[in-house]
Amino acid sequence: MLVATAVAFPGQPMMVVARFTASVLTSVAMGWLWLRMRIGRPEWIRLPRRAGLR
């Protein structure tokens, strides 16, 4: 996505930085909502057990 932004806006590196920053802030906000508002269920993010490991 960032490469596509750099190609779409040549000579404007701040567009890439802005898109990266917006992505990080969105991820943090959604993680905060997940934890604070209890939107999700813990079993949705539980890693599956591998066969042969104890």
Sequence and secondary structure as in RCSB ss.txt:
>XXXX:A:sequence
MLVATAVAFPGQPMMVVARFTASVLTSVAMGWLWLRMRIGRPEWIRLPRRAGLR
>XXXX:A:secstr
 HHHHHHHSTT HHHHHHHHHHHHHHHHHHHHHHHHS  S GGGT     TT  
